[in-house]
Amino acid sequence: MTIAADPLERLRTRTSEKWRAYPDDVLPLFVAEMDYPLAEPIAVALIDAVKRSDTGYVGPDRHVQSAFAAYASSTWGWEVDPQRVTTTTDVSVVIVESLRLVIRPGDRVIITPPVYPPFFGMVPEAGGVVEEVPLRFDDGAGWSLDLAGIERAFASGARAFLLCNPHNPVGLVHTAAELAAVAELAARYDAVVVSDEVHAPLTHSDAAFTPFLSVSDAAREHGIAAHAASKAWNLAGLKCALFVAAGDRMSDLLSGLPYEVEVRTSLFGRIASEAAYTAGGPWLDDVLEAVEANRALLTTLLAQYLPEVRYREPRASYLAWLDFRELGWGDDPSAVALDQARVALLPGPDFGSPGAGFARLNFACSPSVLTEAILRLAAVAP
Ligand SMILES: Cc1ncc(COP(=O)(O)O)c(C=O)c1O
């Protein structure tokens, strides 16, 4: 069964960023929120908590850790020890606090642009300095990690790698072999890999997600993973994410986290995430069906109406990395899209210098909204 996105009139009653940042004449396809109605088991769990006035502090309850471990086992065949999982506010906090534990002020941290823009700020927030090792691009093979560049960065002193797995914005699902190679490099240079896996449950049916911590002993010894139900089940406002360790060294390190980092998890986030991991599978299957249909629809629409815009279908998530360079809309095509087409996209340059001439479009919307957005863009193309 496929799921239908909520109609625009209903979406415009939402108060989240996507629906409050722009006036109603703009189609908001920028921030990574989805337009589908919340999964029923999550809504039921939240409403039930409200009815029972279960609105106090988070405490020692560890159901969400166990629910995640069961989900990871059944979905990815990855055995997680719930004792090695710690909750916190959101994935950004997992990343910043993990980096804080593993680097000293001024240490360099690798990121791989074009990449999720807040990575550029999280590294300095943790006291580090960004070292860019851009993804490689090949017309035939598409995007990939530059393993030689990552090795050079480690060899010259970078202490950590903030990996995006799967990769936002290009929807790249790294292979087990690439991840094992990254882990080997981290071990060789005694560095740490923080693997942001928030998009993992949104891996498409024609790809296979590999958890970084599952690839080797080196990965377990040198890696921390960041997980959350927030992206796949659209719970970003509820604030719950997970630090995951799989080796003694990283578990010991995480046990040094201030207790306050853990209890800043939202109780509603924890309740919703547990419901997502235990009972949200059928809803997510429906969402992925709708997302994959839109992934293909976008290819068709661009071929028909905007053939100058290049797009490689992602293998995870609902984000399209659009190359506008042939259209001549300048370094930031999202400015033209907003001003002239009234379509809000994320500016490519925010993802780092390889994003000049690109923009990111969120297609977790109805097919009609996606069609309307492309028609509007095409109407202003020369
Ligand atoms: C790669 C990546 N990491 C982290 C986040 C944000 O996660 P959170 O809202 O839990 O901080 C996003 C949001 O889109 C993302 O794409």
Ligand as a Chemical Component Dictionary entry (heavy atoms), coordinates in Angstrom:
data_LIG
# 
_chem_comp.id                   LIG 
_chem_comp.type                 NON-POLYMER 
_chem_comp.pdbx_formal_charge   0 
_chem_comp.three_letter_code    LIG 
# 
loop_
_chem_comp_atom.comp_id 
_chem_comp_atom.atom_id 
_chem_comp_atom.alt_atom_id 
_chem_comp_atom.type_symbol 
_chem_comp_atom.charge 
_chem_comp_atom.model_Cartn_x 
_chem_comp_atom.model_Cartn_y 
_chem_comp_atom.model_Cartn_z 
_chem_comp_atom.pdbx_ordinal 
LIG C1 C1 C 0 23.206 13.858 7.593  1  
LIG C2 C2 C 0 22.351 14.488 8.647  2  
LIG N1 N1 N 0 22.754 14.487 9.914  3  
LIG C3 C3 C 0 22.015 15.049 10.897 4  
LIG C4 C4 C 0 20.808 15.645 10.618 5  
LIG C5 C5 C 0 20.047 16.330 11.691 6  
LIG O1 O1 O 0 19.670 15.464 12.674 7  
LIG P1 P1 P 0 19.108 16.050 14.028 8  
LIG O2 O2 O 0 17.913 16.885 13.684 9  
LIG O3 O3 O 0 18.758 14.823 14.807 10 
LIG O4 O4 O 0 20.216 16.846 14.654 11 
LIG C6 C6 C 0 20.342 15.665 9.307  12 
LIG C7 C7 C 0 19.066 16.316 8.988  13 
LIG O5 O5 O 0 18.625 16.390 7.897  14 
LIG C8 C8 C 0 21.132 15.070 8.305  15 
LIG O6 O6 O 0 20.739 15.076 7.027  16 
# 
loop_
_chem_comp_bond.comp_id 
_chem_comp_bond.atom_id_1 
_chem_comp_bond.atom_id_2 
_chem_comp_bond.value_order 
_chem_comp_bond.pdbx_ordinal 
LIG C1 C2 SING 1  
LIG C2 N1 SING 2  
LIG C2 C8 DOUB 3  
LIG N1 C3 DOUB 4  
LIG C3 C4 SING 5  
LIG C4 C5 SING 6  
LIG C4 C6 DOUB 7  
LIG C5 O1 SING 8  
LIG O1 P1 SING 9  
LIG P1 O2 DOUB 10 
LIG P1 O3 SING 11 
LIG P1 O4 SING 12 
LIG C6 C7 SING 13 
LIG C6 C8 SING 14 
LIG C7 O5 DOUB 15 
LIG C8 O6 SING 16 
# 
